[in-house]
């Protein structure tokens, strides 16, 4: 496989000076009445002028001669090359690609919507120009393909796969690193460097988003209730121990059970309690 070859062209300002000298000579010859020699000099001037090429910063020129690759110019400035070279420009600037939101299935088969933001630039002008048909379109298609593969490699979250060490919605650094490596490997053939790749949008597909949200809410409620119950049991235990230690009141097992029941209702209930004043004994 061929790679980029750097070409060192002639200084364009030297060629420009020669062109100016020829221009002055042509004018002088015309004034002195010559006709054939000035015509030949004009043809030479046009031929030499056709070799001037300007390369702006972070740009490049790929040079071909009758279909043969002769090299690339990456320096910026004014240069002169053989006028018959066919020249094409390739930008070396960093570019952004924000892919469209696509629907794919995660590792567990759940439909999700995902898009990626890619920062890339051309590194090897030969590969970008000749190894692929259209390197910009190649970047887009291969990025979409890498995103589909990434989505199918991990579950969306831990709700369906509690044993998963990496999920799309939580382990952003690991997922983005995997995505970047995958895209870099795919774009290597086109001479493209990946500067950064990260997930730009991630969500469940609309048809299951509502159900998944209710499931997450239910899981959150269960987890909250579990914490509340743990705290309530500790508070009840502490209250009973404190009453017993300070000998404020002697409670048999039946009274302890009633007290525990009342305290658990008060502490675990999701509504405000209404106090009831007992004017009789503890047994009424």
The 8 nearest C-alpha neighbors of each residue, nearest first, counted from 0:
[[1, 2, 130, 126, 188, 3, 125, 129],
 [2, 0, 3, 125, 126, 4, 130, 129],
 [3, 1, 125, 4, 126, 0, 123, 124],
 [2, 4, 125, 123, 124, 5, 70, 1],
 [5, 3, 70, 71, 6, 2, 69, 125],
 [4, 6, 71, 70, 72, 3, 7, 73],
 [5, 7, 70, 71, 72, 8, 4, 69],
 [6, 8, 5, 9, 72, 71, 74, 70],
 [9, 7, 80, 79, 78, 6, 10, 72],
 [10, 8, 79, 78, 11, 80, 7, 13],
 [11, 9, 78, 12, 13, 79, 8, 77],
 [78, 10, 12, 77, 79, 14, 13, 15],
 [11, 13, 15, 14, 10, 16, 77, 78],
 [14, 12, 16, 15, 11, 10, 17, 9],
 [15, 13, 11, 17, 12, 16, 18, 79],
 [14, 16, 12, 18, 13, 17, 11, 19],
 [17, 15, 19, 13, 18, 14, 12, 20],
 [18, 16, 14, 20, 15, 19, 21, 13],
 [19, 17, 15, 21, 16, 20, 22, 44],
 [18, 20, 22, 16, 21, 17, 15, 23],
 [21, 19, 17, 23, 22, 18, 24, 16],
 [22, 20, 24, 18, 19, 23, 25, 17],
 [21, 23, 19, 25, 20, 24, 18, 26],
 [22, 24, 20, 26, 21, 25, 27, 19],
 [25, 23, 21, 27, 26, 22, 28, 20],
 [26, 24, 37, 22, 28, 23, 27, 21],
 [25, 27, 29, 23, 24, 28, 30, 22],
 [26, 28, 24, 30, 29, 25, 23, 31],
 [29, 27, 31, 25, 33, 30, 26, 24],
 [28, 30, 26, 32, 33, 31, 27, 25],
 [29, 31, 27, 28, 32, 26, 33, 25],
 [32, 30, 28, 29, 33, 27, 26, 34],
 [31, 33, 29, 30, 28, 34, 27, 37],
 [34, 32, 28, 29, 31, 35, 36, 37],
 [33, 35, 37, 36, 38, 32, 29, 28],
 [36, 34, 38, 37, 33, 39, 40, 29],
 [35, 37, 39, 38, 34, 40, 33, 28],
 [36, 38, 40, 25, 39, 35, 34, 41],
 [39, 37, 41, 35, 36, 40, 34, 42],
 [38, 40, 36, 42, 41, 37, 43, 35],
 [41, 39, 43, 37, 42, 38, 44, 36],
 [40, 42, 44, 38, 43, 39, 37, 45],
 [43, 41, 39, 45, 44, 40, 46, 38],
 [42, 44, 40, 46, 41, 45, 47, 39],
 [43, 45, 41, 47, 42, 46, 48, 40],
 [44, 46, 48, 42, 43, 47, 41, 49],
 [47, 45, 43, 49, 44, 48, 42, 82],
 [46, 48, 44, 49, 50, 45, 43, 82],
 [49, 47, 45, 50, 46, 51, 44, 18],
 [48, 50, 82, 46, 47, 51, 45, 83],
 [51, 49, 82, 80, 79, 48, 81, 47],
 [52, 50, 79, 49, 48, 78, 11, 80],
 [51, 53, 78, 79, 77, 50, 54, 80],
 [52, 54, 77, 76, 78, 55, 51, 75],
 [55, 53, 75, 76, 59, 58, 77, 52],
 [54, 56, 75, 58, 76, 57, 53, 59],
 [57, 55, 75, 58, 54, 74, 76, 59],
 [58, 56, 91, 92, 90, 55, 59, 73],
 [57, 59, 90, 91, 56, 55, 89, 54],
 [60, 58, 73, 89, 72, 88, 90, 54],
 [59, 61, 88, 72, 71, 87, 86, 62],
 [60, 62, 71, 87, 86, 70, 88, 72],
 [63, 61, 86, 69, 85, 70, 84, 71],
 [64, 62, 68, 85, 67, 84, 69, 66],
 [63, 65, 84, 67, 66, 85, 68, 83],
 [66, 64, 67, 63, 84, 85, 83, 68],
 [65, 67, 64, 63, 68, 85, 69, 62],
 [68, 66, 64, 63, 65, 69, 62, 70],
 [67, 69, 63, 70, 62, 66, 64, 61],
 [70, 68, 63, 62, 67, 64, 71, 4],
 [69, 71, 4, 6, 5, 62, 68, 61],
 [72, 70, 61, 5, 6, 60, 62, 4],
 [71, 73, 60, 59, 6, 74, 5, 61],
 [74, 72, 59, 75, 71, 58, 60, 54],
 [75, 73, 72, 76, 54, 59, 56, 58],
 [74, 76, 54, 55, 56, 73, 77, 53],
 [75, 77, 54, 53, 55, 78, 74, 56],
 [76, 78, 53, 11, 52, 54, 12, 10],
 [11, 79, 77, 10, 52, 9, 51, 8],
 [78, 80, 51, 11, 50, 9, 52, 8],
 [81, 79, 50, 8, 82, 51, 9, 78],
 [80, 82, 50, 83, 84, 79, 49, 47],
 [83, 81, 50, 49, 84, 80, 46, 47],
 [84, 82, 81, 85, 64, 50, 49, 65],
 [85, 83, 64, 63, 82, 81, 62, 86],
 [84, 86, 63, 62, 64, 83, 87, 65],
 [87, 85, 62, 61, 60, 84, 63, 88],
 [88, 86, 61, 60, 89, 62, 85, 59],
 [87, 89, 60, 59, 61, 90, 86, 58],
 [88, 90, 59, 58, 60, 91, 87, 124],
 [91, 89, 58, 92, 59, 57, 88, 121],
 [90, 92, 57, 58, 121, 120, 89, 93],
 [93, 91, 57, 90, 120, 94, 58, 121],
 [92, 94, 120, 119, 118, 91, 95, 121],
 [95, 93, 119, 118, 120, 92, 96, 117],
 [96, 94, 118, 117, 97, 119, 93, 116],
 [95, 97, 117, 116, 98, 118, 94, 139],
 [98, 96, 116, 115, 117, 95, 99, 114],
 [99, 97, 115, 114, 96, 100, 116, 143],
 [98, 100, 114, 101, 97, 115, 113, 143],
 [101, 99, 114, 113, 112, 98, 102, 200],
 [100, 102, 112, 113, 99, 103, 114, 111],
 [101, 103, 112, 111, 110, 113, 100, 204],
 [104, 102, 110, 111, 147, 101, 112, 105],
 [105, 103, 110, 108, 109, 111, 151, 150],
 [104, 106, 151, 150, 108, 154, 109, 107],
 [107, 105, 151, 154, 153, 152, 108, 104],
 [108, 106, 105, 109, 154, 104, 159, 151],
 [107, 109, 104, 105, 106, 110, 151, 154],
 [108, 110, 104, 105, 107, 111, 106, 203],
 [111, 109, 104, 204, 103, 108, 203, 102],
 [112, 110, 203, 204, 103, 102, 202, 104],
 [113, 111, 102, 202, 204, 101, 201, 203],
 [112, 114, 201, 100, 200, 101, 111, 102],
 [115, 113, 100, 200, 199, 98, 99, 198],
 [114, 116, 198, 199, 98, 197, 97, 117],
 [117, 115, 97, 199, 197, 96, 196, 198],
 [116, 118, 196, 96, 95, 195, 119, 97],
 [117, 119, 95, 195, 194, 94, 193, 196],
 [120, 118, 193, 194, 94, 93, 192, 117],
 [119, 121, 93, 192, 191, 91, 92, 94],
 [120, 122, 191, 91, 123, 190, 192, 124],
 [121, 123, 190, 191, 192, 124, 120, 91],
 [124, 122, 190, 125, 126, 3, 121, 127],
 [123, 125, 127, 126, 128, 3, 122, 121],
 [124, 126, 3, 128, 127, 123, 2, 129],
 [127, 125, 130, 189, 190, 129, 128, 124],
 [128, 126, 189, 124, 190, 125, 134, 129],
 [127, 129, 125, 126, 124, 130, 131, 134],
 [128, 130, 126, 131, 125, 127, 132, 189],
 [129, 131, 126, 189, 127, 128, 188, 132],
 [132, 130, 129, 133, 134, 189, 127, 128],
 [131, 133, 134, 129, 130, 128, 137, 127],
 [134, 132, 136, 135, 131, 137, 128, 127],
 [133, 135, 137, 136, 127, 131, 138, 132],
 [136, 134, 138, 137, 133, 139, 127, 140],
 [135, 137, 139, 138, 134, 133, 140, 141],
 [136, 138, 134, 140, 135, 139, 141, 133],
 [139, 137, 135, 141, 136, 140, 142, 134],
 [138, 140, 136, 142, 137, 141, 143, 135],
 [141, 139, 143, 137, 142, 138, 136, 144],
 [140, 142, 144, 138, 143, 139, 137, 145],
 [141, 143, 145, 139, 144, 140, 138, 182],
 [144, 142, 146, 140, 141, 145, 147, 139],
 [143, 145, 141, 147, 142, 146, 140, 148],
 [144, 146, 142, 148, 147, 143, 182, 149],
 [147, 145, 149, 143, 148, 144, 150, 142],
 [148, 146, 144, 150, 145, 149, 151, 143],
 [147, 149, 145, 151, 146, 150, 152, 144],
 [148, 150, 146, 152, 151, 147, 145, 178],
 [151, 149, 105, 147, 152, 148, 153, 146],
 [150, 152, 105, 106, 148, 149, 153, 104],
 [151, 153, 149, 106, 150, 148, 105, 154],
 [154, 152, 106, 166, 151, 150, 105, 167],
 [155, 153, 106, 166, 105, 156, 107, 167],
 [154, 156, 167, 166, 168, 105, 153, 157],
 [157, 155, 166, 154, 158, 168, 167, 159],
 [156, 158, 161, 160, 159, 163, 166, 155],
 [159, 157, 156, 160, 161, 215, 218, 155],
 [158, 160, 157, 161, 156, 154, 107, 155],
 [161, 159, 157, 162, 163, 158, 154, 156],
 [160, 162, 157, 163, 158, 159, 164, 156],
 [163, 161, 160, 164, 157, 159, 165, 158],
 [164, 162, 161, 165, 160, 157, 166, 154],
 [163, 165, 162, 166, 161, 170, 157, 160],
 [166, 164, 163, 170, 153, 167, 169, 173],
 [167, 165, 156, 154, 155, 153, 168, 169],
 [166, 168, 155, 169, 170, 153, 154, 174],
 [167, 169, 166, 156, 155, 170, 171, 201],
 [168, 170, 166, 171, 167, 156, 165, 155],
 [171, 169, 173, 165, 172, 166, 174, 167],
 [170, 172, 174, 173, 169, 175, 167, 168],
 [173, 171, 175, 174, 170, 176, 177, 197],
 [172, 174, 176, 175, 171, 170, 177, 165],
 [173, 175, 171, 177, 176, 172, 170, 178],
 [176, 174, 197, 178, 172, 177, 173, 171],
 [177, 175, 179, 173, 178, 174, 172, 180],
 [176, 178, 174, 180, 175, 179, 181, 173],
 [179, 177, 175, 181, 176, 180, 174, 182],
 [178, 180, 196, 176, 182, 177, 181, 183],
 [181, 179, 183, 177, 178, 182, 184, 176],
 [180, 182, 178, 184, 183, 179, 177, 145],
 [181, 183, 185, 179, 184, 180, 145, 142],
 [184, 182, 180, 186, 185, 181, 193, 179],
 [183, 185, 181, 187, 182, 186, 180, 188],
 [184, 186, 182, 183, 187, 181, 141, 188],
 [187, 185, 183, 189, 188, 191, 184, 182],
 [186, 188, 190, 189, 184, 185, 191, 183],
 [187, 189, 186, 190, 126, 130, 185, 191],
 [190, 188, 127, 126, 187, 186, 191, 130],
 [189, 191, 123, 126, 187, 127, 122, 188],
 [192, 190, 121, 189, 186, 122, 187, 120],
 [191, 193, 120, 119, 122, 121, 194, 190],
 [194, 192, 119, 183, 195, 118, 191, 120],
 [195, 193, 118, 119, 192, 196, 120, 117],
 [196, 194, 118, 193, 117, 179, 197, 119],
 [197, 195, 117, 179, 116, 175, 118, 178],
 [196, 198, 175, 116, 115, 199, 117, 195],
 [197, 199, 115, 200, 114, 116, 175, 196],
 [198, 200, 115, 114, 116, 197, 201, 113],
 [201, 199, 114, 113, 198, 115, 202, 100],
 [200, 202, 113, 112, 114, 199, 198, 203],
 [203, 201, 112, 111, 204, 113, 200, 208],
 [202, 204, 111, 208, 112, 110, 205, 207],
 [203, 205, 111, 112, 110, 206, 208, 207],
 [206, 204, 208, 207, 203, 209, 111, 112],
 [205, 207, 204, 208, 209, 203, 210, 110],
 [208, 206, 210, 205, 209, 204, 211, 203],
 [207, 209, 205, 203, 211, 210, 204, 206],
 [210, 208, 212, 211, 207, 213, 206, 205],
 [211, 209, 213, 207, 212, 208, 214, 206],
 [210, 212, 214, 208, 213, 209, 207, 215],
 [211, 213, 209, 215, 214, 210, 208, 216],
 [214, 212, 216, 210, 215, 211, 217, 209],
 [215, 213, 211, 217, 212, 216, 218, 210],
 [214, 216, 218, 212, 217, 213, 219, 211],
 [215, 217, 213, 219, 214, 218, 212, 220],
 [218, 216, 220, 214, 219, 215, 213, 221],
 [219, 217, 215, 221, 216, 220, 222, 214],
 [218, 220, 216, 222, 217, 221, 223, 215],
 [221, 219, 223, 217, 222, 218, 224, 216],
 [220, 222, 224, 218, 223, 219, 225, 217],
 [221, 223, 225, 219, 220, 224, 218, 226],
 [224, 222, 220, 226, 225, 221, 219, 227],
 [225, 223, 227, 221, 226, 222, 220, 228],
 [224, 226, 222, 228, 223, 227, 221, 229],
 [225, 227, 229, 223, 224, 228, 230, 222],
 [226, 228, 224, 230, 225, 229, 231, 223],
 [229, 227, 231, 225, 230, 226, 224, 232],
 [230, 228, 226, 232, 227, 231, 225, 233],
 [229, 231, 227, 233, 228, 232, 226, 234],
 [232, 230, 228, 234, 233, 229, 266, 227],
 [233, 231, 235, 229, 234, 230, 228, 236],
 [232, 234, 236, 230, 231, 235, 237, 229],
 [233, 235, 237, 231, 236, 232, 238, 230],
 [236, 234, 238, 232, 237, 233, 231, 239],
 [235, 237, 233, 239, 234, 238, 232, 240],
 [236, 238, 234, 240, 235, 239, 241, 233],
 [239, 237, 235, 241, 236, 240, 234, 242],
 [240, 238, 242, 236, 241, 237, 243, 235],
 [241, 239, 243, 237, 238, 242, 244, 236],
 [240, 242, 244, 238, 243, 239, 237, 245],
 [243, 241, 239, 247, 245, 240, 244, 246],
 [242, 244, 246, 240, 241, 245, 239, 247],
 [245, 243, 241, 246, 242, 240, 247, 239],
 [244, 246, 247, 242, 243, 241, 248, 240],
 [247, 245, 243, 244, 248, 242, 249, 241],
 [246, 248, 242, 245, 243, 249, 244, 241],
 [247, 249, 246, 250, 242, 243, 245, 244],
 [250, 248, 251, 246, 247, 243, 242, 254],
 [251, 249, 254, 255, 248, 252, 253, 243],
 [250, 252, 254, 253, 255, 249, 256, 248],
 [251, 253, 255, 254, 256, 250, 257, 258],
 [252, 254, 256, 255, 251, 257, 250, 258],
 [255, 253, 257, 256, 251, 252, 250, 258],
 [254, 256, 252, 258, 253, 257, 250, 259],
 [255, 257, 259, 253, 254, 258, 252, 260],
 [258, 256, 254, 260, 255, 259, 261, 253],
 [259, 257, 255, 261, 260, 256, 262, 254],
 [258, 260, 256, 262, 257, 261, 255, 263],
 [259, 261, 257, 263, 258, 262, 256, 264],
 [262, 260, 258, 264, 263, 259, 257, 265],
 [261, 263, 265, 259, 264, 260, 266, 258],
 [264, 262, 266, 260, 265, 261, 267, 259],
 [265, 263, 261, 262, 267, 268, 266, 260],
 [266, 264, 262, 263, 268, 267, 261, 272],
 [265, 267, 263, 264, 268, 231, 262, 227],
 [268, 266, 264, 263, 265, 227, 228, 269],
 [267, 269, 264, 270, 265, 266, 271, 263],
 [268, 270, 267, 271, 266, 265, 272, 264],
 [271, 269, 268, 272, 265, 267, 273, 266],
 [270, 272, 273, 269, 268, 265, 274, 266],
 [271, 273, 270, 265, 274, 268, 264, 269],
 [272, 274, 275, 271, 265, 270, 276, 264],
 [275, 273, 272, 276, 277, 271, 265, 261],
 [274, 276, 277, 273, 272, 278, 261, 279],
 [277, 275, 278, 274, 279, 273, 280, 281],
 [276, 278, 279, 275, 280, 283, 281, 274],
 [279, 277, 276, 280, 283, 281, 275, 282],
 [280, 278, 277, 283, 281, 282, 276, 275],
 [281, 279, 282, 283, 278, 277, 276, 254],
 [280, 282, 283, 279, 277, 254, 278, 250],
 [281, 283, 280, 279, 254, 277, 253, 257],
 [282, 281, 280, 279, 277, 278, 276, 254]]
